[in-house]
Amino acid sequence: MKLLVLGVLATAFAGQAVGALLPHVPLLLAATAGSLAAEGVLYRWQRGMVSLFAKSHADVTVRHVLRDLLLVVGLLRLGEQHREGVYAPLVAGLLVFYALHWAIQAVSVLVRRTRTLPVVTRNIDTSALRLTPAPPVLLRRPGHRLAAFGLPATAGLLATAATDAPGYGAAGLAVSLAVALTGLGALLLRLLPGRRPAAEQEVLDWFDAWLARYRPTVGLYFSGGASSAYQANMWLEPLAGLDELDGPDGRPLIVLRERFMVQRIAATDVPVVCLPKVSTLMRLEHSTLRVLLHPSNSGKTSQVLRIPTIKHAFVNHGESDKLSSCNPYAKAYDEVWVAGPAARERYALAEVGVEDKDVVEIGRPQLDAVRPYAGPPATGAFTTVLYAPTWEGWDGNPGNTSVVEAGENLVRALLADPGVRLLYKPHPLTGSVDPRARAADLRVRGLVRAANRERDRERGGPRPDASAATGLARRAAELDRLTAAGFRSAADQVERMLRQPAPEPGRAGAVRRATAAWEEAYWASLPEWEHQVVTDARPPLYACFNRADLLISDVSSVISDFLASGKPYAVANTSGLAEDVFRKSFPTVVAATVLTPDAAGVPALLDAVRHPERDELADARAALALRLLGPAEPPSRERFGGAVRDLCAAAGQHRARMAQRLAAEVPLPGPRREPARPSAPAPAPTAAPEPHRHTHGPAHRQS
């Protein structure tokens, strides 16, 4: 199909050129019509080729200009033969239209700059910033605008070429000129002083004032690519739970660095601020913010670590036995928060510069959503197997992911069992580094689709009725309404800020209830025997945990989290190591069934899941869960809250000591420097002794 569209476009432009130069009116008309039809197909069914043309410097603007240019050449050639000079005004009108097009583009850039604010927010009242809805999307996209506004002119010129009647071309050009002038006027109105959003300094002053009113204490700092938002999203609920803490430590905030990430963050009531520039980020130094939590490392992390008034804790986005779980960069933080004793030992053995006194065990507060083991699948029910391989990583180690060497074998073995229902959930980054992983992932998806077609033919039984799909649509609409996901396609960042003010009280609870209702409706809308490929944000991984009787994965944090369920799990060994060496090298494999790349052990594994008396690893899983996730009491959320309180207290004492030292300093001779104006009152110096630091783990904590 792609080659066909490309061939039609190339042939049409070649035909236009020949028809214009001869001149040959029927050929010119047919080629132009074919070119316009190919453009329609391109934007309706072949969106991938649009970016390909753009990269080749043959975007829609270039193609439209070339199409009109060939029409003008044809008209001028016809004028030479029949009515010399008659078509010159049409050419002049077309030139005026293109001048208006470039004028609209220039004004559009100015409007976009006035709407590019130094701070982007969510869940914050921004009514003081005079925000307005975005201009129509056609006025912001030059290629689409030229194609739409220029269509009447092109059609008129075609009619003139066909009939030798200049009136058609003049009428088409008049319509295009009128539409272009209207668009230009609409954009110019937005540049009037009373129609612009607040200027940069006004926005920064507003932001300082908001920080002073809200008085945040603990924040989640995140920077990353579009596919990495899940790393921050897994910490949203624990962060939101901090507002239930007693005292001043429950004022959470989310700090982002990339503008696009504001909408990638999942539904939350926590205020979100995006500070793209370092100079804006540094305004946090004079705020009440005491602690920042970091779920990942990024190049921009070093920028925020320069703020001396804030303490930093690395919380990671999951723990595994891989080297990435004890990255040397972790020593840049004040503390490293881990789930259990195993991670503490991992840092000690890695010798990457993280001192044991800076490691705090908090458990995994996200795992409250994981339901515990409730016994084997009932007789006659399908055994639900979750295959959740991780991605290939950066280092090319074949043991990172099982998708390349074992994925197809594992899936074939599972699909061969008529009592299995497979949930396949690949890592979001699968194939981002190694194309072999992407190709293997696509083949696995093909196997699942083929198995579903075969099972559908064999069973021929009733599928969930239409009411189940209707119920799912209703639940999805309610969830979208609560999470403000229903923006119009033309909305820009300023309009989204306008549409996402401070949430109403109780919205977080409503979102939790709506999410649970959606998940129940989602699973009810699917046949219980149908295999699923789960790649969307909903349902999340933990919802798949709750549906699964067995997990098959790789050495990754997925295993550690699944241990909270107490259910059996297996690990695919594609590392090339012998099984005994593999178990010793990766502690998370101690309680797992190890599968070879040929998937020969899958039948025995399924038998042990269906008959718990044959499961010899249940006690090992319980012991491993204690090592990896820490004790069940006190609950992880309490330990997380205690760690936040302790680090906030340490940050407050540090600020007090710094204030006392600055007050005691004798100013040196020289030009007087005005002190930086704080955006919030600095904490008053106290002479109170430091509170006792919670241990949160087996090793004694020291400030």
N, C-alpha and C positions, 0 to 999 in steps of 0.2 A: 504493500500500500504506500509506504514512504517513497519508494522508487517511482511508483506510478505518479504520485503527486509532483515529485521533482521533475519527472519527464514531461508532464503536461505543462508545468510552468515554463520550463526551458523551451519547449516547442512553441508555446504561445508567444513568448517574447521574440523568438526567432521569426515566427509568422508575422507578428506585428511589424518587425523591422523590414521584412521583405514587402509586406503590403503597403507600408508607408513610403518606401523608396521607389516602388514601381511607377506610380501608385496603383494599388489594386484594392478597391473598396470592399468587395465581399471578403477577401482574405483578411483585411485589416479589422473588419467587424467581427469575424469569426474568431480571430486570434485574441482580440481584446476581451470578448465574452468568455472565451475559454480561460483566459488569465484570471478574470474576476471570479469565475466559478471555482478555479483551483484555490484561490485565496479563501473562499468560504469553507471549502473542505479542510484546508490547512488549519483554520482556527476552530473548526468544529470537532474534528476527529484526530488531528495530528499536531497537538500542541507541542510535542517534543521537538518537532522540526522547526518551530518558531524560534527557539533558542539557538538551534543549529544555524539557521539563516543569519541570526543576529551576530553570532560569533564569526561568520564568514563575511561580515560587513555588507550583507544583502538583506537587511531588515525590511519591515513593511514600508518605512518611509522611502528607502531607496527604490523599492519595487514600484511604489505608487508614482514617484517622480519619473521613473523610466517609462512607465505605462503612459503617463500624460505627455511626456516628451515625444514618444513615438506617434501619439495621436496628432500632436502639433505639427510634426514633420509631415505626416500624411496630409493634413489640411493645407499646409503651405505648398506641398507638391500639387495638390488638386487646384489650388489657387493659381499656380503657374499655368495650368492647362486650360482653366475655365474662366475664373473670375478673379484676376490678380488684384490683390489688395483688400478684398472683401473680408478675408479671415484675419487680417492684422488686428482689429479690435478685440477679437476673441482671444488671441494670443496675449494681448496686453492685459485683458481681464484675468486670464489665468495667472499671469505674473503677479498681479495685485493680490490674488488669492493666496499665492505662496508667500508673499510678503506679510500678509495678515497671519498666516500660519506661524511664521518665525516670530512675529510679534507676540502672539499668544504664548509661544514656548518661552520667550524671555520673561514675560509677566508671570507665567506659571512657576518659573524658577524662583522669582522674587516672592511669590505667595508661599511656596514651599519653605523658603528660608524663614519667613515670618512664623511659620507653623512648626519649625524645628526648635523645640524648647530645650534648654539645658538640663531639665529634669523631666522625666516621664514617670507617671504615677499610676497606681491602681488602688482602689479602696480608700481614697482620700478625697475630701471635698475640695474641688478646684474652681468653685464658682467665682472666686476673686480674680481669676486669670483671664476672664472674658473669652472663654473658649467657644468655638462655633463648629458646626458640622463641616465636614470636608467638602471641597468643591466637587462637582460631578467628575466621575472618573475619566470621562472623555477629554476633559480639559487638562488632565494631568499626564496623559499618555500620548506623546506626540505621534507615534505611528498609528494608533487606533484613531486618534482625532483626525489626522490627515485622510485616512481611508474613509471615515464616516462623513466628514465635512466635504471632502472632494468628490464623493460619489455622484451628487447631482451634476457637477461640472463635467465629470467624465461621461456620464450618460448623455448630457446635452451635446457634447462634442461628437460622440458616436452617432447620435441622431443627425447631426449636421453633416457628417461624412457620408451617411447613408442617403440623405435626401437633398444634399446641396442647398439646405435652407439654414442660413446663419441664425435665424430666430431661436431654433432649439438650443444651440450652444449658448446664446446670450441668456436664455431663460435659466438654463442649468447653472451657468456662472453666477447669475443674480441670486439664486437660492444659496449657493455655496458661500458667496460673499456675505449675504445677510446672516447666515448661521455663524460664520466666522466672526463678524462684527459683534454679534450678540454674545458669543463666548468671551471675546476680548473685553467687552464691557463688564460682564459678570466677574471676571478676574480683577479688573481694575478697581471695582467697588470694594473688593476685599483688602486693597492696599490703603484705603482711607483710614485715617488715625483711629476713628471710632470703631472700625470693623476688624482691626488686627487683634490677635491675642497679645497678652502682656509681653513686653520686651524682655531681653535676657536679664538685665539687672533687676527688673521688677520681679521676675520669676525667682531669682536667687534670693531676694529679700523675703519673698513669700515663703520660700522653702526654709529659710532660717527661722522665720516666725513660727512655721508649722512645727519644726523640731522643738522649739521652745515650749509650745503648747502640749505636744504629745509626750515629750520627755521619754524617748525610747531608752531601754536599758540593754536589751540583748537582740542581736540581729543575725540573720542568715545571709552570708555573703556568697554570691555565686557569679561565675563568669564561665562561658563555654559556648560550644557550637549548638546548632539547632537541634541535633539529635541527643544532646546530653542533658536536657531539662529534667529527665527522670531522676538524675542524681540529686537535684534540689527538691523535687516534688516528694520524695520519700521522707523528707524531714518536715514537711509542712504541718502535719497533725501534731507531732511533738512540740514544734515551735508554737503553734496556736494554743496548745494546752498551757503554756507558760502564763497566759493572762489570768489563769485561775490561782496563781501563786499569791500568797499573802505578802503585803509590803510592796516596795517599789520595783521589784525585780520582774514583774509580769507585764512589761511593755515591749512586745516583740516587734520586729521590723525586718523586712526582706530588702536587701541591697543588691542590685544587679548592675551590670556594666554594659550589656548589649541591649539596644532598644528592642530588637525583635523578641528578646527573651521575656519581656513583660507579659506577652500573651501566651507564652509557652508554659508559664507557671500555672499549675492546676488551681482549681477553685480553693480559695482561702479568704478568710476575713482579715488576715494580717495585712497591714499597710505595706505596699510595694513601692519602692523608689528605684529608678534607674538613673545612675550618675555616670554618663559616658566619659566625661572629661576628668582627668586627674585633679585639676584645680577645683572642680565641683565636689569631687570625692573628699578632698581635704577639709571641707567645711564640717565634716563629721567630727573633726578633732575637737571642736568647741561645743559639741552637743553633749547630752547626758548619756550617750551610748557608751556602755562599759565593756561589752563582750560581743565578739563576732564569731559565729560558728561557720566552719568551712567544710562542706561536703566533698570538695575536690580541689586539686591543685590546678592552677592555670598561670599563664604568663602575667596576668594582671593581678594575681594575688600579692605579688611583691609590692605593688603600689600601695595597697591598703595596710600592709604590715608596717609601713613607715609611720603610721599614726601612733604616737607614743601613749596617748590617753586611753587606748583600747587594748584589752587582752584578747588573745586569739586562741581558739581551740579547734583542732582538726578532728572532725567527726566522721569523715569518710562517707562513701555511699555504698558501703558493703565491705565485708571482710572475707578473705580467702587465703589460701596458702601460697598464692602467687607473690612474687617479689614486689609487685605494685602495691600490695597491702602494707608494706613497710618501706615506703619510699624515703630516701634520705632527705627529701624536702620537708618531711614532717618535723625535723628539728628546728625549723624556722618559727614554729608556733610555740605559744606559752605552754599549752597542754595538748596532749593527744588523748582523745576519748575513744575507748574501745569497748567491745561488748563483754568479753570475759577474760579469764586468765590466759587462754591460748594466745590471744593477740599480744598480751604483755610479754609472754615468753618469746613470741615471734620477733618483737622489736629488740629484745635483749640479745637473741641469737644473731640477728642481722647486723648488729653493731653499726648502725647508721647514724649514731650521734644523739638518739633520743634517750634521755635519762629515765630510769625507772620511776623516779619521784614525779615526773611530769606525765605519767600515764595514769589515766583515771578510768576505771571500769564502770560503765553505766548500763550494760545490757543493750538490748535493741528495742527501744520504745515503740517502733513501728509494728512490732509483731503482735500487738494486741488484736489485730484483725485476723490472725491465723487461728483457726479452730483446732482443738486437740483431736487426737486419734479417737475415732468412735467405733472401731472394730472393722473387720474385713467387709468387702462388698457382700450384700445379701445374695442368697441363692437365686440364680436366674438373672441377677442384675449384671450390667456390664462392669468390667474392671476398667476404671478410668486411669489412664497413664499420661502423665505430663512429661513430655520431652522438651526440655528448656536448655539447649546448649548455649554456651557463652560465645563471644566473638573471638576472632583470630588473634587479637592483640597486635602490638607493634613489633615484637621481636622475632616473629616467624617461627616460634616454637610449635612443633606439630601437636604438642600436648595441650595447647591452649583451648582448642575447640575440637569437638568430635565430628562436626558437620562434614568436614572434607573427607576424612578417612573412614568414618563409621556411620555417618548420619543415614545414608540410604539403607545400609544393612540393618541398622536398628529399627528403622521405620518399617521395612519390609517384614522383619520378624514379628513386630507388634501387629501389623495389619493382617498377618497370616492367621492370627488367633481370632476366631469368630466372636469370642467373648470380650474383646478389648475395644474400648473407645479411646482414641488417641486425641490428646490436645497438644498441638505443636506450637510452641511459642519461642521463636528465635530471638536472640539478643538484637536490640535496635541497631547496633553498629555492625551486624554481620555483613561481610563483604565490603566494608568500607576501606580495608587495606589490601586484602587478598582476593582477587577476582575468582579464585577457585572456590572460596567459601560462598560467595554470592551464587555461583553456578550450582553448587551442591544444594544450597538452600532452595533454589528454584526447582531443582529436581525433586527434592523432598516434598515440596508443595504439590508438584504434579502427581506424585504417588498418592498423596492424601486425596486429591480430587478424583483420581481414577478409582480408588477404593470406595469412595462415597458413591460414585456412579454404579459400581458393581453391587454394593450393599443395598442401594435403593432398588435396583432391579430384582435382587433376590428376595427382599422382604416384601416390597409392595404394600406394606402396611400403612396405616393412617399416619399422616404427619400432624404436627400441632395445628389446630384449626386457626382460622383467620383471627379469632378473638385474641389469641396469644400474640400475634404480630401487632394487632391494634393496641393491645396493652403495653407492649414494648415501646411502640411509637409514642404513646401517651406519657410513659415514664421518662423517655428520652427528652421529650419536649419540656416536661416539668424540670428535669435536671438542667437542661440548657438554659431555661429561664432563670433558675436560681444561680447558675454559674456565669451568667452574662456572656454566654458563648454565641448569642445570635446577632452578631454585628452585621450590618449591611456590607456588601463586598467593597463598596467605595470608601468605607471608613478608614481614616488614617490614625496616627497615634494620638493626635490632639482630640479627635472625635471620640476615640476609645476612652481617653481620660475623662472626657465630659460624660460619657455614658456609664462610667464605673466609679461613682462616688463612694463615700463611706457606706458600708453595708448596713442594712437594717438590723436591729438587735434580734438575735435568735436565728440569723440566716445560717450560721455554721451548723447548728443542729438540724435545720431543715435540709441542708445539703447532705448531711450524713444519712438521714432517713430516706431521702430521694435516691441516693446512691445505692443503698441496700435494696430498695424497691426495684431499681433498674436492674441490678444484678440478678435478682430472683426472676424478673420478667425476661431477662436475656436468656438465661438457661432454660426457662420454661418454653421459650419460643423455638427451641432447637430439638429435633428428635433425639431421644436418649442414646440412640445407637450411632449417631452421625459424628464422624471425626471432624475436628475443627483446627483451622490455622488461625491463631490469635496474634494479631500484629497491631491492632489499634490500642489507643491509650486505655480504652475500656473494653473488656474487663481487665483490671490490673493483675499483676502476677499473683498477689496473695489471694485473690478470688479464685484463681486457677488452683492454687494450693488446696483450698477448701473443697474443691470438686474432685481432686485427684486422690486415688488410692495409692499411687506410686509415683515417684519422681525419678527420671533419668536425666542426668546432667553431666557437666564437666567440673573440674576443680574451679569453683567460683563461689561467690557470696550467696548464690541461690541455694547451695547446699546448707550453709550455716543457717539461713533463714528457715528453710524447710524443716530443720531439726526441731523447731518450736512445735510442729504438729505431732511429732512422735511417730510419723508414718515411715514405712520402708523407703529407701532410696538406693539408687545405683549410680556408679560413676564409670564413664567410658574411658578406658586407658588407651589413648593414642600416642602416648609419650615415647613408646619404644622401650620402656623400662619393664623389668620383670615384675610380677604382681607384688612380691614381698618388698622389693625396693620401692615400688610405687606407693605402697601403704606407708612405709617408713618416711618417704619424702614428703608426703602430704597428709598431715594429721586428720584432715576432714574426711579422709577416705577410710579411716579405721573402722567405722560402723557401716560401711557401704558394701554392697555387692559390686565387685569389679567386673565389668564387661569388656571383653576383647573386641577389636574392631570388626570381627566377623559376626558379632552378636549371637554367638552360640549359646550363651548362658541365659538368653531371654526366657525360654519356656520354663526353666527351673525357677527363675526369679518370679514369674507370674504365679507359679504354683505355691510359692512361699507366701505371696501376698494374699492369696485366696484361702490358705490354710495356715493361720497364725501359729499353730503348734509346730510347724516346720520352719518358722522364722527364728533363726539362731542369733540374730543381731539386735533384738529389742533392747536388752540390757546395755549393750554397747552404745546404742543410740542415745539412751537416757544419760549415760555418763559423758558422752561426747557433747551433748547439748549443754550440760553443766559447765564443761570446760570452755566451750565456744561462746555461749550466751550468758553465762553467769547464773547465779541462783534465782529462783522464782520469787523469793522474798528478800528484801522489799521489792515491790514491782519495779520494772525498769523505768517507768515514767517518773516514779518517785526519785529514783537514783539520778535520772537525768535532771530533774528539777533541783535536786541537791547540788549537783555539780555546777549548775548555772548559778545558784545562790553563792556558792563558795567563790567562783571566779569573779562574779560581780563584786563581792566583798573585797577581794584582793585588788581589783581594779580601783575601787573606791578609796582604799587605803593608799594605793600608789598615787592617786591624784592628790590626796590630802598631803602626803609627804612632799610631793613636788611643789604644791602651793606654799607649804611652810618654808621650803628652801628658797623659793623665789622671793617670798616676803622678807627673808633674812638677808638676801644678797644686797651688797652696797653697790649702787649704780656707778659705772665707770664714767670718767669725763668723756665728753664728746657730744655729738648732735643727739638731741632727744628723739627717741623713737616712740611713736604712738603704739600702744598695745593693740593687738588684734581684738576686734570687737566680737565677743562670744555671742553665739546665737541662743544660748540658754545659760541660766545662772550656773556658775561652777559650784560643785559641792563644797559645803563648808568644811574647813579643816577640823579634824577630830583627833583627840588624843586617846581614843578608846583602844584597848588592846585588840589585836587581831583575833577573830573568832576561831574556834577549833575547826580545822579543816576535816571534812568527812573523808573517810578512807575510800569508800566506794569500791573496795577491792581488797585483796590479801596484803598488798604492800602498804605500809604506813605513808600517808601523804604529809609533805612538808611544804610550807609556803616559801 
